[in-house]
Amino acid sequence: MKLRRKGPLFLAPSPYRRRRLRDAVRILPVVALFLMILPILWSPAGQGDRRLSGDVIYFFLIWLLLILAAAALARGLMRPPRPGEEDED
């Protein structure tokens, strides 16, 4: 019994990059959640006298970096695919 393949074994570089960009967009919320929860893991157990100013600065820096990353990924996905290099999902 011989199995037939639908398409080529390897993708052209352009559809491959678009698929990786879509994968990065899908994983960005998971990375964002981890980065936002990270300061909770830094806190020492049983001590209530912790300064939160560093956590607030960290939170807003991460927020800014996530916005920039999402904008860069969206910009890459907005480019139309080249003629003849459509990728099937």
MOPAC internal coordinates of N, CA, C and O (Angstrom, degrees):
PM7 1SCF
backbone

  N    0.0000 0     0.00 0     0.00 0    0    0    0
  C    1.4460 1     0.00 0     0.00 0    1    0    0
  C    1.5289 1   108.63 1     0.00 0    2    1    0
  O    1.2310 1   120.90 1   -55.97 1    3    2    1
  N    1.3023 1   115.88 1   124.03 1    3    2    1
  C    1.4486 1   121.68 1  -176.34 1    5    3    2
  C    1.5351 1   109.94 1  -110.31 1    6    5    3
  O    1.2310 1   120.71 1   -52.78 1    7    6    5
  N    1.3358 1   116.25 1   127.22 1    7    6    5
  C    1.4605 1   120.90 1   178.70 1    9    7    6
  C    1.5227 1   109.77 1   -89.19 1   10    9    7
  O    1.2310 1   121.00 1   -42.96 1   11   10    9
  N    1.3186 1   115.69 1   137.04 1   11   10    9
  C    1.4612 1   119.92 1   178.00 1   13   11   10
  C    1.5161 1   109.31 1  -100.21 1   14   13   11
  O    1.2310 1   121.42 1   -38.55 1   15   14   13
  N    1.3085 1   114.88 1   141.45 1   15   14   13
  C    1.4595 1   120.70 1   177.73 1   17   15   14
  C    1.5132 1   109.29 1   -89.82 1   18   17   15
  O    1.2310 1   121.26 1   -33.64 1   19   18   17
  N    1.3441 1   115.20 1   146.36 1   19   18   17
  C    1.4572 1   120.25 1   178.44 1   21   19   18
  C    1.5225 1   112.02 1   -73.01 1   22   21   19
  O    1.2310 1   120.54 1   136.04 1   23   22   21
  N    1.3004 1   116.58 1   -43.96 1   23   22   21
  C    1.4566 1   120.50 1  -175.47 1   25   23   22
  C    1.5094 1   110.85 1  -136.38 1   26   25   23
  O    1.2310 1   121.04 1    12.84 1   27   26   25
  N    1.3001 1   115.61 1  -167.16 1   27   26   25
  C    1.4688 1   119.15 1   179.44 1   29   27   26
  C    1.5258 1   111.09 1   -68.78 1   30   29   27
  O    1.2310 1   121.33 1   -23.22 1   31   30   29
  N    1.3061 1   115.07 1   156.78 1   31   30   29
  C    1.4532 1   120.88 1  -179.69 1   33   31   30
  C    1.5247 1   111.33 1   -67.61 1   34   33   31
  O    1.2310 1   120.20 1   140.97 1   35   34   33
  N    1.3245 1   117.22 1   -39.03 1   35   34   33
  C    1.4532 1   121.86 1  -179.65 1   37   35   34
  C    1.5201 1   109.55 1  -114.52 1   38   37   35
  O    1.2310 1   120.95 1   -35.13 1   39   38   37
  N    1.3157 1   115.78 1   144.87 1   39   38   37
  C    1.4607 1   121.13 1   178.02 1   41   39   38
  C    1.5216 1   110.43 1   -89.19 1   42   41   39
  O    1.2310 1   121.52 1   -23.34 1   43   42   41
  N    1.2949 1   114.71 1   156.66 1   43   42   41
  C    1.4641 1   119.82 1   172.43 1   45   43   42
  C    1.5268 1   107.74 1   -67.49 1   46   45   43
  O    1.2310 1   119.36 1   -21.78 1   47   46   45
  N    1.3205 1   118.82 1   158.22 1   47   46   45
  C    1.4645 1   120.78 1  -176.40 1   49   47   46
  C    1.5250 1   114.70 1   -59.10 1   50   49   47
  O    1.2310 1   119.59 1   141.90 1   51   50   49
  N    1.3221 1   118.38 1   -38.10 1   51   50   49
  C    1.4635 1   120.55 1  -176.74 1   53   51   50
  C    1.5376 1   112.56 1   -66.14 1   54   53   51
  O    1.2310 1   118.63 1   128.87 1   55   54   53
  N    1.3418 1   120.22 1   -51.13 1   55   54   53
  C    1.4708 1   119.07 1   176.92 1   57   55   54
  C    1.5302 1   112.45 1   -63.81 1   58   57   55
  O    1.2310 1   120.58 1   146.35 1   59   58   57
  N    1.3250 1   116.50 1   -33.65 1   59   58   57
  C    1.4599 1   119.74 1   178.61 1   61   59   58
  C    1.5291 1   110.25 1   -62.73 1   62   61   59
  O    1.2310 1   120.10 1   136.00 1   63   62   61
  N    1.3438 1   117.41 1   -44.00 1   63   62   61
  C    1.4706 1   121.27 1   178.66 1   65   63   62
  C    1.5198 1   111.16 1   -64.37 1   66   65   63
  O    1.2310 1   120.51 1   139.92 1   67   66   65
  N    1.3378 1   116.63 1   -40.08 1   67   66   65
  C    1.4697 1   119.75 1   179.14 1   69   67   66
  C    1.5375 1   110.55 1   -63.63 1   70   69   67
  O    1.2310 1   120.46 1   139.99 1   71   70   69
  N    1.3042 1   116.73 1   -40.01 1   71   70   69
  C    1.4726 1   119.11 1   178.01 1   73   71   70
  C    1.5283 1   111.10 1   -65.73 1   74   73   71
  O    1.2310 1   120.07 1   139.32 1   75   74   73
  N    1.3196 1   117.47 1   -40.68 1   75   74   73
  C    1.4622 1   119.99 1   178.26 1   77   75   74
  C    1.5247 1   110.95 1   -66.54 1   78   77   75
  O    1.2310 1   120.11 1   144.47 1   79   78   77
  N    1.3436 1   117.39 1   -35.53 1   79   78   77
  C    1.4591 1   120.25 1   175.70 1   81   79   78
  C    1.5298 1   110.83 1   -63.95 1   82   81   79
  O    1.2310 1   120.86 1   138.03 1   83   82   81
  N    1.3265 1   115.96 1   -41.97 1   83   82   81
  C    1.4729 1   118.81 1   177.32 1   85   83   82
  C    1.5217 1   110.63 1   -63.89 1   86   85   83
  O    1.2310 1   120.01 1   141.15 1   87   86   85
  N    1.3247 1   117.59 1   -38.85 1   87   86   85
  C    1.4645 1   120.64 1   176.28 1   89   87   86
  C    1.5248 1   110.94 1   -62.11 1   90   89   87
  O    1.2310 1   120.38 1   138.80 1   91   90   89
  N    1.3268 1   116.88 1   -41.20 1   91   90   89
  C    1.4680 1   120.68 1   178.92 1   93   91   90
  C    1.5227 1   111.03 1   -64.90 1   94   93   91
  O    1.2310 1   120.16 1   141.79 1   95   94   93
  N    1.3293 1   117.29 1   -38.21 1   95   94   93
  C    1.4703 1   120.57 1   177.42 1   97   95   94
  C    1.5193 1   110.31 1   -65.08 1   98   97   95
  O    1.2310 1   120.18 1   142.39 1   99   98   97
  N    1.3056 1   117.27 1   -37.61 1   99   98   97
  C    1.4638 1   120.31 1  -179.98 1  101   99   98
  C    1.5292 1   112.36 1   -69.60 1  102  101   99
  O    1.2310 1   120.01 1   147.11 1  103  102  101
  N    1.3194 1   117.58 1   -32.89 1  103  102  101
  C    1.4633 1   120.42 1  -176.82 1  105  103  102
  C    1.5286 1   112.37 1   -88.40 1  106  105  103
  O    1.2310 1   119.66 1   165.12 1  107  106  105
  N    1.3324 1   118.25 1   -14.88 1  107  106  105
  C    1.4662 1   121.67 1  -177.41 1  109  107  106
  C    1.5332 1   112.99 1   -57.07 1  110  109  107
  O    1.2310 1   118.17 1   136.89 1  111  110  109
  N    1.3329 1   121.09 1   -43.11 1  111  110  109
  C    1.4805 1   118.93 1   177.71 1  113  111  110
  C    1.5241 1   113.43 1   -62.77 1  114  113  111
  O    1.2310 1   120.19 1   146.79 1  115  114  113
  N    1.3182 1   117.24 1   -33.21 1  115  114  113
  C    1.4672 1   120.12 1   179.13 1  117  115  114
  C    1.5266 1   109.73 1   -68.70 1  118  117  115
  O    1.2310 1   120.57 1   136.61 1  119  118  117
  N    1.3195 1   116.51 1   -43.39 1  119  118  117
  C    1.4659 1   121.10 1   177.38 1  121  119  118
  C    1.5249 1   109.84 1   -63.51 1  122  121  119
  O    1.2310 1   120.39 1   139.01 1  123  122  121
  N    1.3336 1   116.87 1   -40.99 1  123  122  121
  C    1.4711 1   121.08 1   178.82 1  125  123  122
  C    1.5176 1   111.14 1   -61.96 1  126  125  123
  O    1.2310 1   120.19 1   136.16 1  127  126  125
  N    1.3195 1   117.24 1   -43.84 1  127  126  125
  C    1.4690 1   120.43 1   178.79 1  129  127  126
  C    1.5220 1   110.99 1   -61.24 1  130  129  127
  O    1.2310 1   120.23 1   135.71 1  131  130  129
  N    1.3211 1   117.17 1   -44.29 1  131  130  129
  C    1.4625 1   120.53 1   178.93 1  133  131  130
  C    1.5290 1   111.05 1   -61.86 1  134  133  131
  O    1.2310 1   120.77 1   135.04 1  135  134  133
  N    1.3302 1   116.14 1   -44.96 1  135  134  133
  C    1.4664 1   119.22 1  -178.71 1  137  135  134
  C    1.5277 1   112.24 1   -67.14 1  138  137  135
  O    1.2310 1   119.75 1   148.90 1  139  138  137
  N    1.3297 1   118.08 1   -31.10 1  139  138  137
  C    1.4623 1   120.65 1   178.89 1  141  139  138
  C    1.5317 1   111.79 1   -76.40 1  142  141  139
  O    1.2310 1   120.38 1   150.30 1  143  142  141
  N    1.3105 1   116.88 1   -29.70 1  143  142  141
  C    1.4710 1   120.64 1  -179.83 1  145  143  142
  C    1.5286 1   111.36 1   -83.49 1  146  145  143
  O    1.2310 1   120.00 1   160.86 1  147  146  145
  N    1.3034 1   117.61 1   -19.14 1  147  146  145
  C    1.4596 1   122.32 1  -175.29 1  149  147  146
  C    1.5331 1   114.41 1   -53.12 1  150  149  147
  O    1.2310 1   118.04 1   137.96 1  151  150  149
  N    1.3412 1   121.34 1   -42.04 1  151  150  149
  C    1.4695 1   118.94 1   178.66 1  153  151  150
  C    1.5265 1   114.07 1   -61.40 1  154  153  151
  O    1.2310 1   119.92 1   153.41 1  155  154  153
  N    1.3169 1   117.75 1   -26.59 1  155  154  153
  C    1.4644 1   120.14 1   176.64 1  157  155  154
  C    1.5213 1   110.06 1   -64.94 1  158  157  155
  O    1.2310 1   120.57 1   144.35 1  159  158  157
  N    1.3168 1   116.52 1   -35.65 1  159  158  157
  C    1.4603 1   120.38 1   179.62 1  161  159  158
  C    1.5220 1   112.40 1   -73.02 1  162  161  159
  O    1.2310 1   119.91 1   159.93 1  163  162  161
  N    1.3437 1   117.78 1   -20.07 1  163  162  161
  C    1.4568 1   121.33 1   179.70 1  165  163  162
  C    1.5192 1   112.38 1   -76.15 1  166  165  163
  O    1.2310 1   120.35 1   154.85 1  167  166  165
  N    1.3211 1   116.94 1   -25.15 1  167  166  165
  C    1.4706 1   119.21 1  -171.47 1  169  167  166
  C    1.5235 1   111.09 1   -67.70 1  170  169  167
  O    1.2310 1   120.60 1   -46.20 1  171  170  169
  N    1.3221 1   116.45 1   133.80 1  171  170  169
  C    1.4630 1   119.70 1   177.10 1  173  171  170
  C    1.5242 1   110.66 1   -71.82 1  174  173  171
  O    1.2310 1   120.78 1   -34.15 1  175  174  173
  N    1.3025 1   116.12 1   145.85 1  175  174  173
  C    1.4668 1   120.99 1  -177.57 1  177  175  174
  C    1.5232 1   110.81 1   -73.54 1  178  177  175
  O    1.2310 1   120.88 1   -46.30 1  179  178  177
  N    1.3167 1   115.92 1   133.70 1  179  178  177
  C    1.4587 1   121.36 1   173.20 1  181  179  178
  C    1.5126 1   115.90 1    81.10 1  182  181  179
  O    1.2310 1   118.95 1  -175.01 1  183  182  181
  N    1.2923 1   119.62 1     4.99 1  183  182  181
  C    1.4603 1   120.80 1   179.50 1  185  183  182
  C    1.5261 1   109.09 1  -112.32 1  186  185  183
  O    1.2310 1   120.70 1   -56.91 1  187  186  185
  N    1.3292 1   116.27 1   123.09 1  187  186  185
  C    1.4476 1   120.93 1  -177.30 1  189  187  186
  C    1.5116 1   114.14 1   -98.83 1  190  189  187
  O    1.2310 1   119.71 1   174.75 1  191  190  189
  N    1.3185 1   118.16 1    -5.25 1  191  190  189
  C    1.4624 1   121.14 1  -176.03 1  193  191  190
  C    1.5282 1   111.92 1   -99.79 1  194  193  191
  O    1.2310 1   120.92 1  -124.67 1  195  194  193
  N    1.2971 1   115.85 1    55.33 1  195  194  193
  C    1.4597 1   121.05 1  -177.83 1  197  195  194
  C    1.5213 1   109.68 1  -103.18 1  198  197  195
  O    1.2310 1   120.51 1   -42.42 1  199  198  197
  N    1.3205 1   116.64 1   137.58 1  199  198  197
  C    1.4613 1   120.99 1   176.80 1  201  199  198
  C    1.5244 1   109.47 1   -80.07 1  202  201  199
  O    1.2310 1   121.19 1   -47.49 1  203  202  201
  N    1.3048 1   115.32 1   132.51 1  203  202  201
  C    1.4493 1   120.33 1  -178.53 1  205  203  202
  C    1.5273 1   112.85 1  -100.47 1  206  205  203
  O    1.2310 1   119.81 1  -179.92 1  207  206  205
  N    1.3162 1   117.97 1     0.08 1  207  206  205
  C    1.4628 1   119.95 1  -177.67 1  209  207  206
  C    1.5286 1   111.08 1   -63.40 1  210  209  207
  O    1.2310 1   120.09 1   142.00 1  211  210  209
  N    1.3093 1   117.43 1   -38.00 1  211  210  209
  C    1.4635 1   120.45 1   177.38 1  213  211  210
  C    1.5181 1   111.84 1   -65.74 1  214  213  211
  O    1.2310 1   120.80 1   142.65 1  215  214  213
  N    1.3373 1   116.07 1   -37.35 1  215  214  213
  C    1.4616 1   120.00 1   178.16 1  217  215  214
  C    1.5263 1   111.42 1   -67.06 1  218  217  215
  O    1.2310 1   120.50 1   142.67 1  219  218  217
  N    1.3245 1   116.64 1   -37.33 1  219  218  217
  C    1.4632 1   120.19 1   179.50 1  221  219  218
  C    1.5324 1   109.98 1   -66.68 1  222  221  219
  O    1.2310 1   120.26 1   136.69 1  223  222  221
  N    1.3138 1   117.10 1   -43.31 1  223  222  221
  C    1.4679 1   120.70 1   177.52 1  225  223  222
  C    1.5330 1   109.63 1   -62.68 1  226  225  223
  O    1.2310 1   120.28 1   135.91 1  227  226  225
  N    1.3227 1   117.08 1   -44.09 1  227  226  225
  C    1.4612 1   121.76 1   177.62 1  229  227  226
  C    1.5369 1   110.32 1   -59.04 1  230  229  227
  O    1.2310 1   120.86 1   133.80 1  231  230  229
  N    1.3366 1   115.96 1   -46.20 1  231  230  229
  C    1.4620 1   121.14 1  -178.70 1  233  231  230
  C    1.5301 1   110.98 1   -57.40 1  234  233  231
  O    1.2310 1   119.97 1   132.24 1  235  234  233
  N    1.3341 1   117.67 1   -47.76 1  235  234  233
  C    1.4530 1   120.13 1  -177.40 1  237  235  234
  C    1.5315 1   112.42 1   -72.64 1  238  237  235
  O    1.2310 1   119.66 1   148.26 1  239  238  237
  N    1.3038 1   118.26 1   -31.74 1  239  238  237
  C    1.4688 1   120.08 1   175.06 1  241  239  238
  C    1.5316 1   111.13 1   -66.88 1  242  241  239
  O    1.2310 1   120.95 1   136.22 1  243  242  241
  N    1.3239 1   115.78 1   -43.78 1  243  242  241
  C    1.4636 1   119.63 1   177.46 1  245  243  242
  C    1.5209 1   110.41 1   -64.08 1  246  245  243
  O    1.2310 1   120.72 1   139.45 1  247  246  245
  N    1.3244 1   116.23 1   -40.55 1  247  246  245
  C    1.4557 1   120.82 1   178.44 1  249  247  246
  C    1.5338 1   110.37 1   -59.85 1  250  249  247
  O    1.2310 1   120.44 1   134.64 1  251  250  249
  N    1.3170 1   116.76 1   -45.36 1  251  250  249
  C    1.4602 1   121.44 1   178.58 1  253  251  250
  C    1.5356 1   110.85 1   -63.17 1  254  253  251
  O    1.2310 1   120.25 1   135.94 1  255  254  253
  N    1.3139 1   117.12 1   -44.06 1  255  254  253
  C    1.4672 1   120.27 1   179.33 1  257  255  254
  C    1.5284 1   111.78 1   -64.47 1  258  257  255
  O    1.2310 1   120.07 1   143.31 1  259  258  257
  N    1.3215 1   117.47 1   -36.69 1  259  258  257
  C    1.4614 1   120.51 1   177.75 1  261  259  258
  C    1.5285 1   111.28 1   -67.44 1  262  261  259
  O    1.2310 1   120.56 1   141.28 1  263  262  261
  N    1.3304 1   116.53 1   -38.72 1  263  262  261
  C    1.4635 1   120.26 1   177.18 1  265  263  262
  C    1.5312 1   109.68 1   -63.62 1  266  265  263
  O    1.2310 1   120.28 1   135.67 1  267  266  265
  N    1.3194 1   117.08 1   -44.33 1  267  266  265
  C    1.4719 1   120.55 1   179.31 1  269  267  266
  C    1.5285 1   111.38 1   -65.01 1  270  269  267
  O    1.2310 1   120.39 1   140.31 1  271  270  269
  N    1.3277 1   116.87 1   -39.69 1  271  270  269
  C    1.4646 1   120.27 1   178.68 1  273  271  270
  C    1.5258 1   110.65 1   -65.59 1  274  273  271
  O    1.2310 1   120.11 1   137.25 1  275  274  273
  N    1.3331 1   117.39 1   -42.75 1  275  274  273
  C    1.4594 1   120.52 1   178.70 1  277  275  274
  C    1.5281 1   111.00 1   -64.31 1  278  277  275
  O    1.2310 1   120.25 1   140.86 1  279  278  277
  N    1.3307 1   117.12 1   -39.14 1  279  278  277
  C    1.4650 1   120.53 1   178.57 1  281  279  278
  C    1.5240 1   110.95 1   -65.52 1  282  281  279
  O    1.2310 1   120.31 1   138.88 1  283  282  281
  N    1.3210 1   117.01 1   -41.12 1  283  282  281
  C    1.4649 1   120.53 1   179.27 1  285  283  282
  C    1.5278 1   111.03 1   -66.29 1  286  285  283
  O    1.2310 1   120.23 1   138.93 1  287  286  285
  N    1.3272 1   117.17 1   -41.07 1  287  286  285
  C    1.4591 1   120.18 1   178.88 1  289  287  286
  C    1.5238 1   110.91 1   -67.81 1  290  289  287
  O    1.2310 1   120.33 1   139.84 1  291  290  289
  N    1.3286 1   116.98 1   -40.16 1  291  290  289
  C    1.4618 1   120.25 1   178.74 1  293  291  290
  C    1.5221 1   110.94 1   -64.77 1  294  293  291
  O    1.2310 1   120.58 1   140.99 1  295  294  293
  N    1.3092 1   116.50 1   -39.01 1  295  294  293
  C    1.4630 1   120.40 1   178.40 1  297  295  294
  C    1.5289 1   111.02 1   -62.74 1  298  297  295
  O    1.2310 1   120.79 1   140.16 1  299  298  297
  N    1.3289 1   116.10 1   -39.84 1  299  298  297
  C    1.4571 1   119.66 1   177.85 1  301  299  298
  C    1.5153 1   113.08 1   -68.05 1  302  301  299
  O    1.2310 1   120.41 1   148.06 1  303  302  301
  N    1.3336 1   116.82 1   -31.94 1  303  302  301
  C    1.4624 1   119.77 1   179.79 1  305  303  302
  C    1.5231 1   112.85 1   -82.39 1  306  305  303
  O    1.2310 1   119.79 1   161.91 1  307  306  305
  N    1.3271 1   118.00 1   -18.09 1  307  306  305
  C    1.4597 1   120.40 1  -179.30 1  309  307  306
  C    1.5182 1   112.33 1   -75.45 1  310  309  307
  O    1.2310 1   120.16 1   158.26 1  311  310  309
  N    1.3096 1   117.29 1   -21.74 1  311  310  309
  C    1.4654 1   119.46 1   179.43 1  313  311  310
  C    1.5225 1   109.57 1   -63.91 1  314  313  311
  O    1.2310 1   120.23 1   -49.75 1  315  314  313
  N    1.3288 1   117.16 1   130.25 1  315  314  313
  C    1.4705 1   118.49 1   179.13 1  317  315  314
  C    1.5236 1   110.39 1   -70.13 1  318  317  315
  O    1.2310 1   120.50 1   -32.53 1  319  318  317
  N    1.3348 1   116.65 1   147.47 1  319  318  317
  C    1.4651 1   118.32 1   178.20 1  321  319  318
  C    1.5280 1   110.67 1   -68.11 1  322  321  319
  O    1.2310 1   121.34 1   -28.44 1  323  322  321
  N    1.2972 1   115.04 1   151.56 1  323  322  321
  C    1.4645 1   120.32 1   179.00 1  325  323  322
  C    1.5325 1   109.46 1   -68.52 1  326  325  323
  O    1.2310 1   120.48 1   -28.70 1  327  326  325
  N    1.3129 1   116.68 1   151.30 1  327  326  325
  C    1.4852 1   118.80 1   177.60 1  329  327  326
  C    1.5232 1   110.60 1   -61.23 1  330  329  327
  O    1.2310 1   121.17 1   -46.41 1  331  330  329
  N    1.3097 1   115.36 1   133.59 1  331  330  329
  C    1.4558 1   120.40 1   178.58 1  333  331  330
  C    1.5120 1   113.94 1    86.37 1  334  333  331
  O    1.2310 1   119.46 1   177.16 1  335  334  333
  N    1.3288 1   118.63 1    -2.84 1  335  334  333
  C    1.4647 1   120.80 1  -179.59 1  337  335  334
  C    1.5311 1   110.90 1  -119.77 1  338  337  335
  O    1.2310 1   120.51 1  -141.90 1  339  338  337
  N    1.3178 1   116.63 1    38.10 1  339  338  337
  C    1.4604 1   120.94 1   177.26 1  341  339  338
  C    1.5351 1   108.20 1   -71.62 1  342  341  339
  O    1.2310 1   121.15 1   -38.55 1  343  342  341
  N    1.3287 1   115.40 1   141.45 1  343  342  341
  C    1.4687 1   118.44 1   177.09 1  345  343  342
  C    1.5158 1   109.07 1  -110.41 1  346  345  343
  O    1.2310 1   120.70 1   -39.35 1  347  346  345
  N    1.3124 1   116.26 1   140.65 1  347  346  345
  C    1.4631 1   121.57 1   179.50 1  349  347  346
  C    1.5139 1   109.19 1   -95.54 1  350  349  347
  O    1.2310 1   121.26 1   -36.19 1  351  350  349
  N    1.3146 1   115.19 1   143.81 1  351  350  349
  C    1.4754 1   120.10 1   174.96 1  353  351  350
  C    1.5068 1   110.41 1  -109.91 1  354  353  351
  O    1.2310 1   120.10 1   180.00 1  355  354  353

